[in-house]
Structure formats: structure tokens, C-alpha cells
């Protein structure tokens, strides 16, 4: 986020995605289409709507030591860690570790299993406390291909 309150902010987040061959990758992306708007009559704030879709909210608590072996996100979903730490490893070997407030988007649907049987991503908790996540699952399809708003191919 930029410090200048008069300039629109830029929010970076991780996105896991699937390329045309069915391999998952992670890229740092940016949300930068913010507009000043009032919500419910409150003072204007910066908002960046992310499209329309039916959505479900799920709170997940991943126990200490939990590992979710290779799987795809069940739906396109925003993942917001509320407390604790967790990791996501994509099929290309890239591993991202995240903590509270570090947003990611799970869009690795349509993967193809590789020669080692990996499909999608693996994830798990880090540290000595559970990872508490809020998931906003969207009822809309994803397509293969690098996200247009990716700012780099890796650790950004």
C-alpha cells in the first residue's frame, strides 16, 4: 500500500494459477483499480470491486503440523490468513509463506498431474499455532493462463 492518502492505493497479493500445459505457478499480482466511494453514507474510502459472483465464506482452522498434500483449490477463492502462518507450494516448485493479512487467490483449477503425480498445490501450517483462514469461495470459472495483473514471476 502506498503512504500518499490522496493517490489510489495498490494492493499486492499472491495468486496461484494454471498454465496452458496444466502446471500450477504462483505470481505476485496487483489490485490497483481503486476508486473513492462512500459505503452506507460513511466518509469516502478506497474501494476496488473484484467482479461479481455468488460467493460463500468459509472459516478454516488448520491445526499445527497440518499438511494438505497435492490438491486443487475446490473453487476460485480469496484466502485471507487471520492468524498463524501457512505455506503454499505450486507444481513448479515455488513455495510462498504467508501470515495474517497476506492475501492470496486460489485459481489453480484445471491442473494436469505431472510425472510425479503432483496436481494443483500442497499447503500446510508453519509454526506452533494453528493457521486461521477466511476463504471467500466464488461461483465463477477460472481459465488457464498467467494473470494479466501479475507483476513478476516469483518472490516479488
Backbone as ProteinMPNN parsed JSONL, in Angstrom:
{"seq_chain_A": "XXXXXXXXXXXXXXXXXXXXXXXXXXXXXXXXXXXXXXXXXXXXXXXXXXXXXXXXXXXXXXXXXXXXXXXXXXXXXXXXXXXXXXXXXXXXXXXXXXXXXXXXXXXXXXXXXXXXXXXXXXXXXXXXXXXXXXXXXXXXXXXXXXXXXXXXXXXX", "coords_chain_A": {"N_chain_A": [[0.854, -1.181, 0.0], [0.471, 2.265, -0.737], [1.75, 5.246, 0.856], [0.739, 7.781, 0.402], [-2.161, 9.362, 0.937], [-3.831, 10.62, -0.869], [-3.478, 9.491, -3.313], [-4.526, 6.76, -5.371], [-4.502, 3.523, -3.836], [-2.316, 0.605, -4.103], [-2.687, -2.75, -3.976], [-0.982, -5.63, -3.23], [-0.946, -9.142, -3.883], [-0.707, -12.731, -3.61], [-1.108, -15.075, -6.231], [-2.18, -18.216, -7.209], [-2.03, -20.081, -10.142], [-2.89, -21.732, -13.244], [-1.036, -22.899, -15.982], [-1.08, -23.17, -19.631], [-0.335, -25.804, -20.106], [-1.199, -27.131, -17.907], [0.187, -26.916, -15.497], [0.746, -25.712, -12.224], [1.482, -22.416, -10.973], [2.872, -19.613, -9.117], [2.296, -16.196, -8.776], [3.041, -12.799, -8.016], [0.573, -10.455, -7.76], [-1.268, -7.445, -8.596], [-3.755, -5.35, -7.301], [-5.135, -2.542, -8.479], [-7.123, -0.813, -9.22], [-8.576, 1.196, -7.757], [-11.201, 3.214, -6.424], [-12.484, 6.214, -5.006], [-15.088, 6.004, -2.774], [-18.205, 6.207, -1.033], [-19.51, 4.158, 1.513], [-22.55, 3.182, 2.545], [-23.073, 5.764, 3.439], [-20.91, 6.588, 4.933], [-17.728, 8.307, 5.393], [-15.865, 8.859, 2.366], [-13.93, 6.156, 1.032], [-11.213, 4.09, -0.19], [-12.062, 1.82, -2.657], [-11.986, -1.296, -4.385], [-13.682, -3.071, -6.357], [-14.016, -6.573, -7.111], [-15.239, -7.831, -9.287], [-18.291, -9.613, -10.104], [-20.015, -12.252, -8.528], [-21.618, -15.149, -7.216], [-20.976, -15.97, -3.851], [-19.405, -17.804, -1.182], [-18.582, -17.8, 2.251], [-16.032, -19.178, 4.158], [-14.64, -20.182, 7.19], [-11.565, -21.454, 8.127], [-9.64, -23.608, 10.154], [-6.476, -24.595, 10.415], [-4.768, -27.145, 11.835], [-1.797, -27.243, 13.976], [1.047, -28.451, 12.347], [-0.395, -29.464, 10.206], [-0.725, -30.692, 6.902], [-1.784, -30.334, 3.675], [-1.762, -32.452, 1.215], [-1.028, -32.746, -2.336], [-3.404, -31.024, -4.205], [-6.142, -29.35, -5.869], [-7.481, -26.01, -5.546], [-10.814, -26.002, -4.426], [-12.676, -24.293, -5.559], [-12.459, -21.164, -7.326], [-10.924, -18.928, -5.13], [-10.586, -16.372, -2.668], [-8.129, -16.077, -0.202], [-7.556, -15.33, 3.066], [-5.356, -15.081, 5.55], [-5.991, -14.994, 8.981], [-4.8, -15.384, 11.438], [-1.754, -16.929, 12.659], [0.516, -18.881, 10.563], [1.05, -20.047, 7.195], [1.828, -22.127, 4.31], [2.088, -22.287, 0.714], [2.757, -24.398, -1.938], [3.508, -24.567, -5.287], [3.21, -26.501, -8.361], [5.449, -25.954, -9.92], [7.46, -25.803, -8.117], [7.714, -23.499, -6.636], [7.489, -21.943, -3.519], [5.475, -20.252, -1.239], [5.268, -18.43, 1.718], [2.983, -17.306, 4.118], [1.402, -14.939, 6.324], [-0.787, -13.42, 8.762], [-3.062, -11.272, 7.186], [-1.827, -11.336, 4.669], [-2.805, -11.636, 1.584], [-4.1, -14.085, -0.685], [-4.956, -15.63, -3.84], [-6.672, -18.407, -4.855], [-6.51, -19.994, -7.698], [-6.052, -22.388, -9.09], [-7.415, -24.295, -10.617], [-8.099, -26.84, -13.078], [-5.653, -28.206, -13.424], [-3.119, -30.514, -14.577], [-1.972, -33.688, -13.736], [1.475, -34.14, -12.957], [4.538, -35.928, -13.867], [5.328, -36.912, -11.42], [2.994, -37.227, -10.084], [1.917, -34.964, -8.937], [-0.56, -32.508, -8.526], [-2.049, -29.445, -8.832], [-1.581, -27.889, -5.866], [0.348, -28.018, -2.796], [-0.174, -27.479, 0.647], [0.266, -26.089, 3.952], [0.581, -25.758, 7.561], [2.685, -23.5, 9.418], [4.934, -23.142, 12.112], [4.048, -22.929, 15.643], [1.359, -22.581, 16.204], [-2.11, -22.893, 15.267], [-3.176, -22.176, 11.879], [-5.413, -19.754, 11.013], [-7.811, -19.183, 8.671], [-9.686, -17.15, 6.397], [-11.851, -17.884, 3.848], [-13.087, -16.853, 0.768], [-15.137, -18.138, -1.322], [-15.75, -18.35, -4.739], [-18.39, -18.563, -7.1], [-17.628, -18.9, -9.937], [-16.052, -19.537, -13.037], [-12.535, -20.291, -13.644], [-9.856, -19.611, -15.904], [-7.188, -21.143, -17.767], [-3.858, -19.818, -17.791], [-1.486, -17.135, -17.439], [-2.061, -14.598, -15.026], [-3.327, -11.391, -15.967], [-2.708, -9.225, -14.372], [-0.345, -9.8, -13.108], [2.734, -9.051, -11.546], [5.277, -10.02, -11.507], [7.267, -13.037, -11.827], [7.766, -14.418, -9.486], [9.138, -14.11, -6.316], [8.515, -11.388, -5.877]], "CA_chain_A": [[0.0, 0.0, 0.0], [1.259, 3.484, -0.741], [1.519, 6.099, 2.015], [0.059, 9.001, -0.014], [-3.603, 9.131, 1.084], [-4.581, 11.204, -1.98], [-3.273, 8.662, -4.505], [-5.137, 5.433, -5.232], [-3.57, 2.509, -3.338], [-2.004, -0.612, -4.856], [-2.674, -3.881, -3.058], [-0.39, -6.811, -3.839], [-1.371, -10.428, -3.337], [-0.225, -13.905, -4.337], [-2.133, -15.814, -6.977], [-1.774, -19.486, -7.802], [-2.732, -20.185, -11.414], [-2.546, -22.887, -14.065], [-0.65, -22.523, -17.343], [-1.754, -23.89, -20.717], [0.024, -27.22, -20.036], [-1.793, -27.711, -16.708], [1.101, -26.81, -14.357], [0.438, -24.558, -11.376], [2.532, -21.429, -10.707], [2.448, -18.523, -8.244], [2.777, -14.874, -9.171], [2.611, -11.65, -7.247], [-0.343, -9.664, -8.58], [-1.605, -6.152, -8.005], [-5.08, -4.749, -7.472], [-4.838, -1.103, -8.487], [-8.252, -0.075, -9.793], [-9.322, 1.718, -6.615], [-11.955, 4.459, -6.588], [-13.002, 6.739, -3.73], [-16.535, 5.824, -2.703], [-18.802, 6.096, 0.294], [-20.297, 2.937, 1.738], [-23.573, 3.387, 3.561], [-23.072, 7.132, 3.941], [-19.675, 6.89, 5.663], [-16.754, 9.096, 4.641], [-15.323, 8.095, 1.242], [-12.769, 5.29, 1.235], [-10.762, 3.493, -1.44], [-12.658, 0.507, -2.926], [-11.623, -1.934, -5.662], [-14.518, -4.261, -6.553], [-13.331, -7.658, -7.805], [-16.172, -8.534, -10.161], [-19.495, -10.12, -9.463], [-20.183, -13.706, -8.493], [-22.131, -15.678, -5.969], [-19.825, -16.342, -3.029], [-19.596, -18.396, 0.143], [-17.479, -17.515, 3.156], [-15.683, -20.323, 4.995], [-13.521, -20.014, 8.106], [-10.844, -22.715, 8.246], [-8.583, -23.657, 11.152], [-5.54, -25.641, 10.056], [-4.032, -27.473, 13.06], [-0.335, -27.268, 13.958], [1.571, -29.622, 11.649], [-1.287, -29.9, 9.131], [-0.27, -30.587, 5.514], [-2.736, -30.768, 2.653], [-0.963, -32.904, 0.071], [-1.358, -32.178, -3.639], [-4.831, -30.86, -4.499], [-6.517, -28.055, -6.437], [-8.498, -25.275, -4.807], [-12.095, -26.549, -4.878], [-13.304, -23.232, -6.341], [-11.661, -19.951, -7.229], [-11.2, -18.403, -3.795], [-9.701, -15.459, -1.957], [-7.708, -16.683, 1.058], [-7.02, -14.287, 3.931], [-4.958, -15.58, 6.87], [-6.364, -14.111, 10.089], [-3.749, -15.571, 12.438], [-0.88, -18.052, 12.345], [1.222, -18.84, 9.279], [0.874, -21.217, 6.345], [2.572, -22.074, 3.058], [1.512, -22.874, -0.495], [3.793, -24.805, -2.887], [2.932, -24.885, -6.593], [3.842, -27.606, -9.084], [6.742, -25.521, -10.45], [8.407, -25.808, -7.017], [7.709, -22.221, -5.922], [6.824, -22.012, -2.215], [5.196, -18.954, -0.649], [4.838, -18.483, 3.114], [2.137, -16.148, 4.392], [0.858, -14.759, 7.656], [-2.008, -12.611, 8.892], [-3.231, -10.141, 6.294], [-1.198, -11.527, 3.361], [-3.9, -12.173, 0.786], [-3.787, -14.877, -1.872], [-6.11, -16.072, -4.626], [-6.51, -19.786, -5.304], [-7.113, -20.189, -9.015], [-5.316, -23.476, -9.753], [-8.276, -25.327, -11.178], [-7.724, -27.316, -14.414], [-4.274, -28.712, -13.487], [-2.887, -31.873, -15.056], [-0.958, -34.334, -12.899], [2.79, -34.263, -13.587], [5.134, -37.277, -13.834], [5.443, -37.336, -10.017], [1.65, -37.322, -9.512], [1.518, -33.704, -8.304], [-1.619, -31.8, -9.243], [-2.523, -28.308, -8.05], [-0.61, -27.358, -4.916], [0.289, -28.552, -1.442], [-0.156, -26.381, 1.601], [0.358, -26.56, 5.328], [0.821, -24.754, 8.594], [4.045, -23.203, 9.856], [4.991, -22.652, 13.483], [3.469, -23.658, 16.775], [-0.049, -22.239, 16.409], [-2.913, -23.167, 14.07], [-3.41, -21.095, 10.919], [-6.84, -19.462, 10.871], [-8.0, -18.575, 7.355], [-11.02, -16.849, 5.889], [-11.926, -18.171, 2.424], [-14.261, -16.345, 0.051], [-15.214, -19.016, -2.485], [-16.546, -17.738, -5.8], [-19.049, -19.447, -8.062], [-17.328, -18.471, -11.298], [-14.942, -20.358, -13.548], [-11.227, -19.696, -13.954], [-9.279, -20.095, -17.159], [-5.742, -21.319, -17.731], [-3.065, -18.705, -18.297], [-0.901, -16.189, -16.492], [-2.964, -13.463, -14.77], [-2.935, -10.157, -16.632], [-2.225, -8.243, -13.404], [0.867, -10.298, -12.456], [3.812, -8.063, -11.62], [6.523, -10.74, -11.701], [7.119, -14.499, -11.847], [8.202, -15.115, -8.27], [9.108, -13.594, -4.951], [8.072, -10.016, -5.894]], "C_chain_A": [[0.895, 1.238, 0.0], [0.826, 4.403, 0.401], [0.751, 7.36, 1.666], [-1.445, 8.768, -0.026], [-4.41, 9.703, -0.073], [-4.449, 10.39, -3.263], [-3.946, 7.313, -4.309], [-4.11, 4.41, -4.746], [-3.343, 1.398, -4.355], [-1.899, -1.716, -3.826], [-2.053, -5.07, -3.784], [-0.872, -8.064, -3.115], [-0.749, -11.528, -4.182], [-1.385, -14.556, -5.067], [-1.517, -17.099, -7.495], [-2.66, -19.693, -9.026], [-2.178, -21.362, -12.2], [-2.188, -22.427, -15.473], [-1.359, -23.413, -18.364], [-1.443, -25.386, -20.722], [-0.534, -27.899, -18.787], [-0.901, -27.692, -15.483], [0.759, -25.571, -13.546], [1.694, -23.727, -11.114], [1.983, -20.424, -9.694], [3.091, -17.236, -8.722], [2.26, -13.844, -8.19], [1.76, -10.819, -8.182], [-0.666, -8.364, -7.862], [-3.053, -5.804, -8.33], [-4.851, -3.247, -7.385], [-5.947, -0.266, -9.118], [-9.148, 0.436, -8.669], [-10.016, 3.027, -6.982], [-12.439, 4.9, -5.214], [-14.521, 6.659, -3.774], [-16.961, 5.825, -1.245], [-19.542, 4.769, 0.364], [-21.279, 3.224, 2.861], [-23.576, 4.773, 4.161], [-21.839, 7.502, 4.749], [-18.768, 7.753, 4.79], [-16.197, 8.25, 3.503], [-14.055, 7.326, 1.63], [-12.363, 4.76, -0.123], [-11.348, 2.088, -1.574], [-12.202, 0.01, -4.295], [-12.468, -3.191, -5.815], [-13.797, -5.294, -7.413], [-14.29, -8.475, -8.671], [-17.366, -9.044, -9.375], [-19.536, -11.635, -9.576], [-20.911, -14.05, -7.207], [-20.934, -16.135, -5.161], [-20.28, -16.979, -1.728], [-18.372, -18.051, 0.971], [-17.286, -18.724, 4.058], [-14.534, -19.899, 5.902], [-12.881, -21.382, 8.276], [-9.775, -22.577, 9.329], [-7.714, -24.863, 10.813], [-4.687, -25.94, 11.286], [-2.516, -27.395, 12.878], [0.121, -28.562, 13.286], [0.724, -30.114, 10.488], [-0.609, -29.698, 7.779], [-1.372, -31.134, 4.62], [-1.94, -31.148, 1.423], [-1.608, -32.441, -1.231], [-2.857, -32.215, -3.939], [-5.022, -29.506, -5.177], [-7.428, -27.337, -5.457], [-9.854, -25.75, -5.322], [-12.884, -25.591, -5.76], [-12.306, -22.081, -6.387], [-11.974, -19.303, -5.875], [-10.126, -17.431, -3.326], [-9.401, -16.093, -0.614], [-7.015, -15.596, 1.872], [-6.651, -14.91, 5.266], [-5.314, -14.544, 7.942], [-5.353, -14.196, 11.224], [-2.956, -16.818, 12.086], [-0.225, -17.858, 10.988], [0.972, -20.129, 8.513], [1.71, -21.046, 5.085], [1.732, -22.683, 1.947], [2.673, -23.162, -1.434], [3.12, -25.209, -4.191], [3.757, -25.963, -7.296], [5.212, -27.237, -9.651], [7.812, -25.439, -9.363], [8.463, -24.52, -6.218], [6.897, -22.353, -4.631], [6.693, -20.597, -1.665], [4.709, -19.181, 0.773], [4.114, -17.185, 3.431], [1.671, -16.144, 5.833], [-0.36, -13.851, 7.599], [-1.984, -11.413, 7.946], [-2.58, -10.272, 4.935], [-2.16, -12.315, 2.478], [-3.368, -13.021, -0.372], [-5.093, -15.254, -2.571], [-5.812, -17.454, -5.16], [-7.249, -20.015, -6.601], [-6.434, -21.305, -9.79], [-6.215, -24.619, -10.205], [-7.735, -25.705, -12.57], [-6.267, -27.765, -14.53], [-4.267, -30.115, -14.086], [-1.782, -32.471, -14.193], [0.36, -34.435, -13.657], [3.325, -35.684, -13.412], [5.271, -37.813, -12.415], [4.088, -37.416, -9.316], [1.177, -36.062, -8.817], [0.476, -33.007, -9.172], [-2.129, -30.684, -8.353], [-1.419, -27.745, -7.177], [-0.651, -28.192, -3.644], [0.418, -27.371, -0.513], [-0.079, -26.952, 3.007], [0.65, -25.429, 6.286], [2.311, -24.638, 8.885], [3.977, -22.746, 11.31], [4.204, -23.49, 14.467], [2.036, -23.266, 17.11], [-0.82, -22.584, 15.146], [-2.954, -21.943, 13.144], [-4.922, -20.948, 10.764], [-7.011, -18.657, 9.592], [-9.462, -18.23, 7.123], [-10.962, -17.043, 4.378], [-13.199, -17.555, 1.868], [-14.291, -17.099, -1.265], [-16.206, -18.455, -3.494], [-17.154, -18.791, -6.708], [-18.87, -18.862, -9.456], [-16.126, -19.266, -11.768], [-13.638, -19.565, -13.641], [-10.759, -20.298, -15.268], [-7.786, -20.311, -16.949], [-5.074, -20.059, -18.25], [-2.62, -17.766, -17.201], [-1.85, -15.012, -16.28], [-2.439, -12.172, -15.415], [-2.341, -9.142, -15.653], [-1.015, -8.748, -12.606], [1.978, -9.28, -12.635], [5.171, -8.718, -11.744], [6.247, -12.229, -11.662], [7.438, -15.161, -10.515], [8.042, -14.31, -7.019], [8.7, -12.147, -4.809], [8.332, -9.285, -4.683]], "O_chain_A": [[1.94, 1.261, 0.65], [-0.317, 4.348, 0.856], [0.155, 7.967, 2.556], [-1.957, 8.06, -0.894], [-5.565, 9.318, -0.254], [-5.226, 10.58, -4.199], [-3.94, 6.774, -3.202], [-2.965, 4.429, -5.197], [-4.078, 1.269, -5.334], [-1.098, -1.621, -2.895], [-2.542, -5.476, -4.838], [-1.161, -8.05, -1.918], [-0.321, -11.298, -5.313], [-2.51, -14.579, -4.57], [-0.467, -17.083, -8.137], [-3.875, -19.509, -8.966], [-1.132, -21.915, -11.863], [-2.93, -21.664, -16.091], [-2.138, -24.296, -18.001], [-2.211, -26.165, -21.287], [-0.367, -29.107, -18.615], [-1.194, -28.385, -14.509], [0.511, -24.504, -14.107], [2.806, -24.251, -11.043], [0.779, -20.384, -9.441], [4.282, -17.195, -9.032], [1.184, -13.995, -7.611], [2.189, -10.509, -9.294], [-0.377, -8.203, -6.677], [-3.51, -5.941, -9.464], [-4.426, -2.735, -6.35], [-5.713, 0.878, -9.507], [-10.342, 0.139, -8.638], [-9.489, 3.837, -7.746], [-12.764, 4.072, -4.363], [-15.159, 7.178, -4.691], [-16.186, 5.491, -0.348], [-20.129, 4.321, -0.622], [-20.878, 3.479, 3.997], [-24.037, 4.95, 5.289], [-21.735, 8.638, 5.211], [-19.011, 7.91, 3.594], [-16.068, 7.035, 3.655], [-13.239, 7.781, 2.431], [-13.079, 4.953, -1.105], [-11.148, 1.252, -0.693], [-12.051, 0.788, -5.236], [-12.022, -4.275, -5.44], [-13.057, -4.939, -8.331], [-14.15, -9.694, -8.764], [-17.434, -8.921, -8.152], [-19.141, -12.214, -10.588], [-20.826, -13.317, -6.222], [-19.966, -16.641, -5.73], [-21.382, -16.73, -1.24], [-17.255, -18.013, 0.455], [-18.239, -19.233, 4.648], [-13.558, -19.317, 5.43], [-13.575, -22.364, 8.539], [-9.09, -21.557, 9.411], [-8.156, -26.007, 10.91], [-3.949, -25.066, 11.74], [-2.016, -27.471, 11.756], [-0.364, -29.643, 13.619], [1.091, -31.095, 9.842], [0.009, -28.661, 7.536], [-1.829, -32.264, 4.797], [-1.493, -30.282, 0.672], [-2.655, -31.794, -1.197], [-3.489, -33.271, -3.931], [-4.169, -28.624, -5.073], [-8.078, -27.975, -4.629], [-10.034, -25.888, -6.532], [-13.667, -26.02, -6.607], [-11.394, -22.029, -5.562], [-13.14, -19.145, -5.513], [-8.932, -17.633, -3.551], [-10.307, -16.594, 0.051], [-6.021, -15.014, 1.436], [-7.541, -15.241, 6.05], [-4.977, -13.367, 7.818], [-5.08, -13.201, 11.895], [-3.415, -17.662, 11.316], [-0.383, -16.82, 10.346], [0.714, -21.175, 9.108], [2.236, -19.966, 4.818], [0.812, -23.467, 2.182], [3.487, -22.279, -1.704], [2.261, -26.09, -4.203], [4.865, -26.289, -6.87], [6.052, -28.115, -9.844], [8.946, -25.053, -9.643], [9.182, -24.446, -5.221], [5.757, -22.819, -4.651], [7.662, -19.839, -1.626], [3.843, -20.023, 1.012], [4.567, -16.102, 3.063], [1.559, -17.187, 6.477], [-0.888, -13.555, 6.527], [-1.021, -10.647, 7.91], [-2.762, -9.388, 4.098], [-2.299, -13.529, 2.627], [-2.329, -12.717, -0.959], [-6.174, -15.206, -1.985], [-4.809, -17.656, -5.844], [-8.465, -20.206, -6.611], [-6.254, -21.199, -11.003], [-5.811, -25.782, -10.175], [-6.979, -24.934, -13.162], [-5.696, -27.714, -15.62], [-5.285, -30.806, -14.096], [-0.766, -31.821, -13.949], [0.379, -34.768, -14.842], [2.634, -36.545, -12.867], [5.325, -39.026, -12.214], [4.023, -37.644, -8.108], [0.133, -36.079, -8.165], [0.616, -32.928, -10.393], [-2.593, -30.939, -7.241], [-0.441, -27.191, -7.678], [-1.575, -28.98, -3.438], [1.051, -26.372, -0.852], [-0.326, -28.137, 3.227], [0.928, -24.299, 5.883], [3.087, -25.559, 8.629], [3.048, -22.033, 11.691], [3.759, -24.598, 14.167], [1.547, -23.589, 18.192], [-0.246, -22.573, 14.057], [-2.784, -20.81, 13.596], [-5.618, -21.905, 10.425], [-6.431, -17.581, 9.443], [-10.361, -18.927, 7.593], [-10.127, -16.441, 3.703], [-14.274, -17.723, 2.444], [-13.574, -16.759, -2.206], [-17.344, -18.128, -3.158], [-16.511, -19.785, -7.043], [-19.824, -18.39, -10.075], [-15.27, -19.628, -10.961], [-13.643, -18.336, -13.706], [-11.217, -21.363, -15.681], [-7.192, -19.72, -16.048], [-5.651, -19.322, -19.049], [-3.282, -17.617, -16.174], [-2.39, -14.479, -17.249], [-1.237, -11.909, -15.399], [-1.552, -8.287, -16.057], [-0.692, -8.196, -11.554], [2.157, -8.716, -13.715], [6.145, -8.034, -12.06], [5.101, -12.64, -11.479], [7.38, -16.388, -10.43], [6.94, -13.871, -6.688], [8.543, -11.693, -3.676], [7.994, -8.105, -4.59]]}, "name": "protein", "num_of_chains": 1, "seq": "XXXXXXXXXXXXXXXXXXXXXXXXXXXXXXXXXXXXXXXXXXXXXXXXXXXXXXXXXXXXXXXXXXXXXXXXXXXXXXXXXXXXXXXXXXXXXXXXXXXXXXXXXXXXXXXXXXXXXXXXXXXXXXXXXXXXXXXXXXXXXXXXXXXXXXXXXXXX"}
